[in-house]
Amino acid sequence: FMAGSRQGFANAERMPQAGSVDALLAGEIDLPNAAIDLAVAISSEADTSLLVYRDGLVDKPQRYDLPGSADSLAIGQLDDNTLGDVAVLAGGKISILHGYNQREATPKFNRLETLDVAGKALSFALGDFIWDRDGKTEIALMLADGSVAFATRGALNTEPRSRAEVAALRGVQPSEKATVKATVKAWQPGTSGAWQIAETSQSVVSKAMAVKGAVMLRGHFSTEDSDDLIVLDSVAQVLKLLTVEGKQRKSYSVSAISAPVAALAIPTSAFVLPSLIVLSSNASGPSILPSAPLATFVVSKTADTADGVCNADCSLREAITASNAAAGADSITVPAGTYTLSIGNAANINEDSNATGDLDINGDLVINGAGAATTIIQAGTTISNGIDKVLAFNPVCGSGLNTGINNVTVRFGRNTQPINLVTFAHTGGGFDVCNDSSASFTLSDVVVDQNTNTQGYGGGINIGLLNTATGNNNLTNLTLSGNRTTDTTNGDEFGA
């Protein structure tokens, strides 16, 4: 173990174990807190076990018996609470060590649940591979014949939500969410629904690759609400991508230079979708498979116009409208200049299609300015004459969207919309964000200055999340100044 600090890593310290280490993984186990926990699978001639070091490595670990030597581990939420669970693949079976609330007494029953849902599993991955209203995590299982089975906990409700249902979820305030989290109850046997196979993708890899142990991981490379599954096939030297288009599972293959052995899906640019970092055998270093926008729209004028076309004559509003109508994830380039919104809402009635008032982003999109000092997007010319909030990312919030904005100043937003617990038009002064599923919002090098909300919350920024949202909101180098709310009777979601 090498302890980290601002000065770097300390010298390595040996941590003797009563057997060989088969697998280990760091993450939040049991009740989430500020500390990262460590799960270590150990095997010896006498037994096999899982050790959980909680809140650091100083205290004695908790020990749990395993049914066999562990091949791999994963951490996720695998029952009806927000506690961190550990999934273990051992002896071809998945076992789940259910998390518990350490503020309560340690459960006296066995928290290790072994699933019996398919044939022998040779590798697995956790993810939101099938969208459902409750945001349940699925388990992707690689079977011996090369097929991938997706196991779900109980029956899934995959019917889309109505706007009223979205509003009801969004209306839960942070204090209520915190109360729910504080009183969370641990899993008990028979309370979370039986695991079952919901669907199977045949012949994803060969039998030889399945037996060898195909590496699988989750990613989010599409504009769908569900996660994608990446399978590394070192025998055929390809990467397989299992994704959902519409409601159909589709499979795509990408050839690798040599046998892929490890991969990681992480952002490597300002674009809203991640890149795939692949390490192949016999390669001198990792390869980067970057995500790229399907379309790029370039703003050519500062005036606020809306003729429905983004061509050589293209306003910021027209570029956003074009992106909303286009398939896939896009980017908009906004050169240096001051972009003042001037098309007001008729009779101050909000709409969410980007026709009037604020700029409504209704598709996966990143907006890139030339710098916060030179690219200025404003709803008026002073703090008192803004026509609306400035930007609304995913205002309807019927699904998750991957969106972002970089290198701009957002100012002079003035949201005067009355409280409306259906449209939530009253949230945010500079900009408003709502999200669901594993979609993310990113902001980098942005100044949010002198924005006002007269009726609702979030004078500068409001970020609202549905209770099934699992994605990240990444705010980097953000400057908030002079933003205000003038009504003190309404609490905020995540407002500033």
C-alpha positions in Angstrom: 0.0 0.0 0.0 1.3 3.5 -1.0 -0.4 6.4 0.8 -1.0 9.4 -1.4 -0.6 13.1 -0.5 0.0 16.4 -2.2 3.7 15.5 -2.2 3.1 12.2 -4.0 3.1 8.6 -2.9 4.8 7.4 0.2 6.9 4.3 0.4 5.1 1.0 -0.2 4.0 -0.8 2.9 3.3 -4.6 3.0 -0.1 -5.7 4.3 0.2 -9.4 5.1 -2.9 -11.5 4.2 -3.9 -15.0 5.2 -3.8 -16.3 1.6 -3.4 -15.1 -1.9 -5.1 -12.0 -3.2 -7.5 -13.1 -6.0 -9.1 -9.7 -6.7 -9.4 -6.2 -5.1 -11.5 -3.1 -5.8 -11.9 0.3 -4.2 -15.2 2.2 -3.9 -18.0 3.2 -1.6 -19.3 0.2 0.3 -22.2 0.3 2.8 -23.4 3.8 3.7 -21.6 6.4 1.5 -19.3 8.9 3.2 -16.2 10.8 2.4 -13.9 7.8 2.7 -13.1 5.2 0.0 -13.4 1.5 1.0 -11.5 -1.5 -0.2 -12.7 -5.0 -1.0 -10.1 -7.8 -1.1 -10.9 -11.4 -2.1 -8.6 -13.9 -0.4 -8.1 -17.6 -0.9 -6.1 -20.1 1.0 -6.0 -23.9 1.4 -8.4 -23.6 4.3 -11.1 -21.2 2.9 -12.0 -18.3 0.6 -13.2 -15.0 1.9 -13.9 -11.3 1.1 -12.3 -8.7 3.3 -13.8 -5.2 3.5 -11.6 -2.4 4.8 -14.0 0.4 5.5 -13.0 4.1 5.9 -9.3 3.4 5.3 -6.9 0.6 6.0 -6.2 1.3 9.7 -9.1 -0.6 11.3 -9.4 -4.4 11.2 -11.4 -5.5 8.0 -14.7 -7.2 8.1 -14.6 -10.8 6.8 -17.2 -12.7 4.8 -17.0 -16.3 3.6 -17.2 -16.8 -0.2 -18.4 -19.9 -2.0 -15.1 -20.2 -4.0 -12.1 -18.3 -5.2 -13.1 -14.9 -6.7 -12.4 -14.1 -10.3 -13.5 -10.5 -10.1 -15.4 -7.9 -8.0 -17.6 -4.9 -8.7 -19.3 -2.3 -6.5 -22.7 -0.9 -7.2 -26.3 -0.5 -5.9 -27.9 -3.9 -6.3 -31.0 -3.7 -4.1 -33.7 -1.1 -3.1 -31.5 1.2 -1.2 -28.5 3.6 -1.8 -26.0 1.5 0.1 -22.9 0.3 -1.7 -23.0 -3.5 -2.5 -20.2 -5.7 -3.6 -20.7 -8.2 -6.4 -18.4 -11.2 -6.5 -17.9 -13.7 -9.3 -16.7 -17.0 -7.7 -17.1 -20.5 -9.0 -19.2 -19.4 -12.0 -21.8 -17.8 -9.7 -22.5 -14.2 -8.8 -22.8 -13.4 -5.1 -23.8 -10.1 -3.7 -22.6 -8.8 -0.4 -25.4 -6.3 0.4 -24.4 -3.1 2.1 -25.8 -2.0 5.5 -26.2 1.2 7.4 -23.3 1.3 9.8 -25.2 3.8 11.9 -27.5 0.9 12.9 -26.7 -2.4 14.5 -24.8 -5.0 12.3 -27.4 -7.3 10.8 -27.5 -10.8 12.3 -28.5 -12.5 9.1 -26.1 -13.5 6.2 -25.8 -10.5 3.9 -24.2 -12.6 1.1 -26.8 -13.6 -1.5 -25.7 -16.1 -4.2 -27.7 -15.7 -7.4 -28.9 -18.6 -9.5 -30.0 -17.0 -12.8 -28.2 -18.6 -15.6 -25.5 -21.2 -16.5 -21.9 -20.8 -15.4 -20.8 -17.1 -15.7 -17.2 -16.5 -16.7 -17.1 -12.7 -16.4 -19.5 -9.9 -15.6 -20.2 -6.2 -15.5 -22.6 -3.9 -13.7 -24.5 -1.1 -15.4 -27.8 0.5 -16.3 -28.1 -1.6 -19.4 -31.9 -1.6 -19.6 -33.6 1.7 -18.8 -36.4 1.5 -16.2 -38.3 4.0 -14.1 -36.5 2.9 -10.9 -33.0 3.2 -12.2 -32.1 -0.4 -11.2 -28.7 -1.8 -11.9 -28.4 -4.8 -14.2 -25.7 -7.5 -14.3 -24.3 -8.5 -17.7 -23.1 -12.1 -17.6 -20.7 -13.7 -20.1 -21.8 -17.3 -20.4 -19.7 -20.3 -21.6 -21.3 -20.4 -25.1 -20.1 -16.8 -25.8 -23.5 -15.2 -25.2 -24.2 -12.3 -22.9 -27.2 -12.5 -20.5 -28.6 -9.4 -18.8 -29.9 -10.2 -15.3 -32.4 -7.9 -13.7 -33.8 -7.6 -10.2 -37.5 -8.3 -10.4 -39.7 -7.0 -13.2 -38.7 -3.7 -14.8 -41.1 -0.9 -15.6 -39.8 0.5 -18.9 -42.8 2.7 -19.7 -41.7 6.4 -20.3 -42.7 8.9 -17.7 -45.2 11.6 -18.3 -44.3 15.2 -17.7 -46.4 15.2 -14.6 -44.5 12.2 -13.3 -41.2 13.9 -14.1 -42.4 17.0 -12.2 -43.4 15.0 -9.2 -39.9 13.4 -9.0 -38.2 16.7 -9.6 -40.3 18.4 -6.9 -38.7 16.4 -4.1 -36.4 18.9 -2.3 -32.9 18.2 -1.0 -34.1 18.2 2.6 -36.6 15.4 1.8 -33.9 13.5 -0.2 -31.5 13.8 2.7 -34.1 12.5 5.2 -34.7 9.5 2.9 -31.0 8.9 2.7 -30.5 9.2 6.5 -33.2 6.7 7.3 -32.3 4.1 4.6 -32.8 0.6 5.6 -30.5 -2.3 4.8 -31.4 -5.2 2.5 -33.0 -8.2 4.1 -33.5 -11.6 2.5 -36.5 -11.8 0.2 -37.2 -8.0 0.1 -35.7 -6.9 -3.2 -37.2 -9.2 -5.8 -35.7 -12.3 -7.4 -33.0 -11.9 -10.1 -33.9 -13.2 -13.5 -32.6 -13.1 -17.1 -34.4 -10.3 -19.0 -32.6 -10.7 -22.4 -29.7 -12.5 -24.0 -27.4 -11.5 -26.9 -26.2 -14.6 -28.7 -22.7 -15.3 -30.0 -21.1 -12.1 -28.8 -17.7 -13.9 -28.6 -16.5 -17.4 -29.4 -16.6 -20.2 -26.8 -12.8 -20.1 -26.7 -12.9 -16.4 -25.8 -15.6 -16.9 -23.2 -13.7 -19.6 -21.5 -10.5 -17.4 -21.6 -12.5 -14.7 -19.8 -13.6 -11.8 -21.9 -13.2 -8.5 -20.1 -16.5 -6.5 -20.0 -17.1 -2.9 -18.9 -19.9 -0.3 -19.0 -19.7 2.9 -21.0 -22.0 5.6 -22.3 -21.1 6.2 -26.0 -24.7 6.6 -27.4 -27.4 9.2 -26.9 -29.7 6.5 -25.3 -30.7 6.6 -21.7 -29.2 3.1 -21.0 -25.5 2.3 -20.7 -23.5 0.5 -23.4 -21.6 -2.8 -22.8 -18.0 -3.1 -24.2 -16.6 -6.6 -24.6 -12.9 -7.1 -25.3 -12.3 -10.1 -27.6 -8.6 -10.8 -27.5 -9.0 -14.0 -29.6 -10.7 -12.2 -32.6 -8.8 -9.0 -31.8 -11.9 -6.8 -31.8 -14.0 -4.7 -29.4 -17.7 -5.5 -29.3 -20.2 -2.7 -28.4 -23.6 -3.8 -27.3 -26.0 -0.8 -27.3 -29.7 0.0 -27.5 -31.2 1.8 -30.5 -34.8 2.6 -30.0 -35.8 -0.5 -28.0 -33.6 -3.0 -29.8 -30.2 -4.3 -28.7 -27.6 -3.8 -31.4 -24.0 -5.1 -31.7 -21.1 -3.3 -33.3 -17.4 -4.4 -33.7 -14.2 -2.4 -33.9 -11.0 -4.0 -35.0 -8.0 -3.7 -32.7 -4.3 -3.6 -33.8 -3.5 -6.5 -31.5 -5.4 -8.4 -28.8 -7.2 -6.0 -26.4 -6.6 -6.9 -22.8 -7.9 -3.8 -20.8 -10.0 -0.7 -21.5 -11.4 2.3 -19.7 -14.2 4.7 -20.7 -13.3 8.3 -19.6 -13.7 11.8 -20.9 -10.5 13.0 -22.7 -11.9 16.2 -24.3 -14.6 18.9 -23.9 -17.0 16.7 -25.8 -19.9 15.3 -23.9 -19.3 11.6 -24.6 -16.3 9.7 -23.3 -13.4 8.2 -25.2 -12.4 4.5 -24.9 -8.8 3.9 -23.8 -7.6 0.5 -24.9 -4.5 -1.4 -23.9 -3.6 -4.2 -26.3 -1.0 -6.9 -26.0 2.4 -6.2 -27.7 1.5 -2.5 -27.9 3.9 0.2 -26.7 1.1 2.1 -25.0 -2.6 2.5 -24.9 -4.7 3.6 -27.8 -7.4 6.3 -27.6 -10.7 5.8 -29.5 -12.2 9.3 -29.1 -15.9 10.1 -29.4 -16.6 12.9 -31.8 -19.7 15.1 -32.5 -22.0 13.8 -35.3 -22.5 17.4 -36.4 -20.7 20.7 -35.7 -22.6 23.9 -36.0 -20.8 27.2 -36.2 -22.4 30.4 -35.1 -21.8 33.3 -37.6 -23.6 36.3 -36.1 -24.4 37.7 -32.7 -28.0 38.8 -33.5 -30.8 36.6 -32.0 -32.7 35.3 -35.0 -34.9 32.2 -35.6 -35.5 31.4 -39.2 -35.1 27.6 -38.5 -31.9 27.2 -40.5 -28.3 27.1 -39.5 -26.2 27.8 -42.6 -23.7 30.5 -43.5 -26.1 32.8 -41.7 -26.5 31.2 -38.3 -27.4 32.6 -34.9 -26.8 30.8 -31.6 -30.6 30.1 -31.3 -30.6 28.7 -34.9 -27.6 26.5 -34.1 -29.3 25.1 -31.0 -32.5 24.5 -32.9 -30.6 22.6 -35.6 -28.8 20.5 -33.0 -32.1 19.7 -31.3 -33.5 18.4 -34.6 -30.3 16.4 -35.5 -29.6 12.8 -34.5 -26.7 12.0 -32.2 -24.5 14.2 -30.1 -23.4 17.5 -31.6 -21.2 20.5 -30.9 -21.7 24.2 -31.4 -18.8 26.6 -31.9 -19.5 30.2 -30.6 -16.8 32.7 -31.7 -15.8 35.7 -29.7 -18.7 38.3 -29.4 -21.6 39.3 -27.3 -24.8 37.4 -28.0 -27.8 39.1 -26.7 -31.2 37.3 -26.6 -34.0 39.5 -27.9 -36.9 37.2 -28.9 -39.1 37.3 -25.8 -41.8 34.9 -24.7 -45.3 36.0 -25.8 -47.1 37.3 -22.8 -44.3 35.9 -20.6 -45.5 32.4 -21.3 -42.7 29.8 -21.2 -42.0 27.4 -24.0 -39.3 24.7 -24.2 -38.7 24.3 -27.9 -36.1 27.1 -28.3 -38.5 29.4 -30.2 -38.6 32.2 -27.8 -37.1 33.4 -24.5 -34.2 31.3 -23.1 -32.1 29.0 -25.2 -33.5 25.4 -24.8 -31.1 22.5 -25.3 -33.1 19.3 -26.0 -30.5 17.0 -27.4 -26.9 15.8 -26.5 -24.7 18.8 -27.1 -21.6 20.7 -26.1 -21.4 24.5 -26.6 -17.8 25.7 -27.0 -17.0 29.4 -26.7 -13.7 31.2 -27.5 -13.1 32.1 -23.8 -15.1 33.5 -20.9 -13.6 37.0 -21.5 -14.6 37.2 -25.1 -17.7 35.0 -25.7 -20.6 36.5 -23.8 -24.1 35.1 -23.9 -26.6 37.4 -22.2 -30.4 37.6 -21.8 -30.3 41.4 -21.8 -28.0 44.4 -21.7 -28.2 45.0 -18.0 -29.1 43.1 -14.8 -32.6 44.5 -14.9 -33.8 44.0 -18.6 -33.1 40.3 -19.3 -35.9 38.7 -21.2 -35.7 35.3 -19.5 -33.1 32.9 -18.0 -30.3 32.4 -20.5 -30.0 28.7 -21.0 -32.0 25.6 -20.2 -30.3 22.2 -20.5 -33.0 19.5 -20.9 -35.9 21.6 -19.7 -38.5 18.8 -20.2 -36.3 16.3 -18.4 -38.2 13.3 -19.8 -34.9 11.5 -20.3 -31.2 11.9 -19.7 -29.1 14.2 -21.9 -25.3 14.5 -22.1 -24.7 18.3 -22.3 -21.9 20.8 -21.6 -20.8 24.3 -22.0 -17.2 25.7 -22.0 -15.3 29.0 -22.3 -18.2 31.5 -22.1 -19.7 34.1 -19.8 -23.5 33.8 -19.0 -25.0 36.9 -17.7 -28.0 39.2 -17.3 -30.5 36.3 -17.1 -33.8 37.4 -15.4 -36.2 34.6 -14.8 -39.7 36.0 -13.8 -41.7 32.9 -14.5 -44.3 32.1 -11.8 -43.9 28.9 -9.7 -45.0 26.0 -11.9 -44.5 22.5 -10.5 -45.2 21.0 -13.9 -42.8 22.8 -16.3 -40.3 24.0 -13.7 -39.8 27.1 -15.8 -39.2 29.1 -12.6 -35.9 27.4 -11.9 -32.5 29.0 -12.7 -31.6 32.5 -13.6 -28.4 32.1 -15.6 -29.1 28.6 -16.6 -31.1 25.6 -15.5 -30.1 21.9 -15.8 -32.2 18.8 -15.3 -31.0 15.2 -15.8 -31.9 11.5 -15.4 -30.2 8.1 -15.9 -26.5 8.0 -16.4 -26.3 11.2 -18.5 -23.9 13.9 -17.4 -23.5 17.7 -17.5 -20.1 19.3 -17.8 -19.1 22.9 -17.4 -15.6 24.3 -17.7 -14.1 27.8 -17.7 -17.4 29.6 -17.4 -18.4 32.8 -15.7 -22.0 33.1 -14.4 -22.5 36.8 -13.6 -25.4 39.0 -12.5 -28.3 36.7 -13.1 -31.6 37.0 -11.2 -34.5 34.7 -10.4 -37.5 36.6 -9.0 -39.9 33.8 -8.2 -37.9 30.5 -7.9 -34.4 29.3 -7.0 -30.9 29.2 -8.5 -30.2 32.8 -9.3 -27.1 31.8 -11.3 -27.3 28.1 -11.7 -29.9 25.5 -10.8 -29.2 21.7 -11.2 -32.1 19.4 -10.8 -31.8 15.6 -10.8 -34.5 12.9 -10.8 -34.1 10.3 -8.1 -32.9 7.7 -10.7 -30.1 9.9 -12.0 -26.7 8.3 -11.7 -24.6 10.5 -14.0 -22.1 13.1 -13.0 -22.2 16.9 -12.9 -18.7 18.2 -13.4 -18.1 21.9 -12.8 -14.5 23.0 -13.4 -13.1 26.6 -13.1 -16.6 28.1 -12.5 -16.9 31.7 -11.4 -20.1 32.8 -9.7 -20.6 36.5 -9.1 -23.5 38.9 -8.5 -26.3 36.3 -8.9 -29.4 36.6 -6.8 -32.8 35.3 -6.0 -35.3 37.8 -4.8 -37.9 35.4 -3.4 -37.1 33.8 -0.1 -40.1 31.4 0.2 -38.9 28.7 -2.1 -36.0 26.4 -1.4 -33.5 25.2 -4.1 -32.7 21.9 -5.7 -29.0 22.5 -6.2 -28.9 26.2 -6.9 -26.3 29.0 -6.7 
